[in-house]
Amino acid sequence: MFSRRLMTSALRSLALVVCATLWPGNAQAEDKPLVLWHAYRVQERAALEKTVDAWNTGGRGAHPKIKLLAVPYDAFADKITAATPRGHGPDLFIFAHDRVGDWAESKIIEPIEFWMTEKHADTFILKTIDALCYGDSLYGLPMAFKSTLLFYNKKLVPEPPHTTDDLWRVGQQLTDRKAGRYGLVYDNAKLYFHAPWLHGFGGMIFDERGKLHISSKAAVAAMNFARKISGPTGIVPPESTSTLTTTLFAHGKVAMAISGPWMVGELKKDLEVGAIPLPIVSSTGKRAAPFMGAEGIMMSAKSKRKADGFAAMKFLTSDKMALLRAKAARQPVANKAAWLDPTVKADALLSAFYAQLKFAKVMLGTPEMRLVWSPYDMALQKVVVGGGPAAPALAEAQHEVQRFLESSRKGKVQP
């Protein structure tokens, strides 16, 4: 698939030209480090620092060292967008793939297929490579993938639910709203966390031709389900957030949680936690399918040492460095080889994310998708939290997104 989309003999020839032109060989390249921005915290940050140390202390060969700079996540994308065009950004940076489309069109990130081979691409899980493609180009090397799945407290839930009917039944048994105990918690007013229900009921955001399907019957059914489980007699706290999800689950106040790998590091050691792929939607027979995001290491289009930058990218995403990150940070890495390691295989939580990957849908990283989040989240707020009817809320969201799309196509200011 990679070779069909991205790699031609002409590009392979161009790769040799580019590498020959940009390959390091002067004192300036040796003295000035490559700057790498990231937003990792705690274990992920420590693991990344180990991989950079491995590069700096021997893995780099004739290439320059790497200088790491941590940037707060909330400000990261805006800093990249503002600093790079002026030449003040990093050479490399690590971020989720959802901004790839915008950054590619703005020429903020460099396409890297010139340096790639089909053999190299095949070392990564295909979905993670696909996520970093935009148009006919590849804009990063994948480091990790992220999606949500179902965590459960083994003391409270000896047998986890495998269908939404099971989820409702078990959740009701374990919910005592007056006592502040709930069967399930997740960030129920955000599209990212609602996506499993949307896909499980047969819904979608865009079809293959780019047509919007926000207000489809399947989308209405999914939102009605979300309202049911979050309503006055439901099993989910009425106004959940990601922070509340972690807090309630970590303190045993909630039996089950829908969250991602970011929660793993927050779990107490004495909490007996299990994790499985999200359940099958009973009314459709389809698996609840979360969005999959890929974290990639990307190259600034303004970097003056692109061959050096790619060499560093290749090293930091190598099988050996991926295995280090998987073991040290319990990161769901993008490299196939890491998942064959006995230690990684024996990690039940990591294995659950790998199992969930089969059912996850790659989140679009297009400029059009960025216009969807806010209107859809507003619809979820009205329906799931506010208890309003789903059909008109979704129709309004569809109308708003369509208006934004038409406005952006005409070159008007986007919201």
Stockholm file with secondary structure:
# STOCKHOLM 1.0

chainA/1-415         MFSRRLMTSALRSLALVVCATLWPGNAQAEDKPLVLWHAYRVQERAALEKTVDAWNTGGRGAHPKIKLLAVPYDAFADKITAATPRGHGPDLFIFAHDRVGDWAESKIIEPIEFWMTEKHADTFILKTIDALCYGDSLYGLPMAFKSTLLFYNKKLVPEPPHTTDDLWRVGQQLTDRKAGRYGLVYDNAKLYFHAPWLHGFGGMIFDERGKLHISSKAAVAAMNFARKISGPTGIVPPESTSTLTTTLFAHGKVAMAISGPWMVGELKKDLEVGAIPLPIVSSTGKRAAPFMGAEGIMMSAKSKRKADGFAAMKFLTSDKMALLRAKAARQPVANKAAWLDPTVKADALLSAFYAQLKFAKVMLGTPEMRLVWSPYDMALQKVVVGGGPAAPALAEAQHEVQRFLESSRKGKVQP
#=GR chainA/1-415 SS CHHHHTCCHHHHHHHHHHHHHHCCCSHHHHHSCEEEEECCCHHHHHHHHHHHHHIIIIITTTSCCEEEEECCHHHHHHHHHHHGGGTCSCSEEEEEGGGHHHHHHTTCBCCCGGGCCHHHHTTBCHHHHHHTEETTEECCEEEEEECCEEEEETTTCSSCCSBHHHHHHHHHHTCBGGGTBEEEECCTTSHHHHHHHHHHTTCCSBCTTCCBCTTCHHHHHHHHHHHHHHSTTSSSCSSCCHHHHHHHHHTTSEEEEEECGGGGGGSCTTSCEEEECCCBCTTTCCBCCCEEEEEEEEEBTTCSCHHHHHHHHHHHTSHHHHHHHHHHHCCCBSBTGGGGSHHHHHCHHHHHHHHHHTTCEECCCSHHHHTTHHHHHHHHIIIIITCCCHHHHHHHHHHHHHHHHHHHHTTCCCC
#=GC SS_cons         CHHHHTCCHHHHHHHHHHHHHHCCCSHHHHHSCEEEEECCCHHHHHHHHHHHHHIIIIITTTSCCEEEEECCHHHHHHHHHHHGGGTCSCSEEEEEGGGHHHHHHTTCBCCCGGGCCHHHHTTBCHHHHHHTEETTEECCEEEEEECCEEEEETTTCSSCCSBHHHHHHHHHHTCBGGGTBEEEECCTTSHHHHHHHHHHTTCCSBCTTCCBCTTCHHHHHHHHHHHHHHSTTSSSCSSCCHHHHHHHHHTTSEEEEEECGGGGGGSCTTSCEEEECCCBCTTTCCBCCCEEEEEEEEEBTTCSCHHHHHHHHHHHTSHHHHHHHHHHHCCCBSBTGGGGSHHHHHCHHHHHHHHHHTTCEECCCSHHHHTTHHHHHHHHIIIIITCCCHHHHHHHHHHHHHHHHHHHHTTCCCC
//
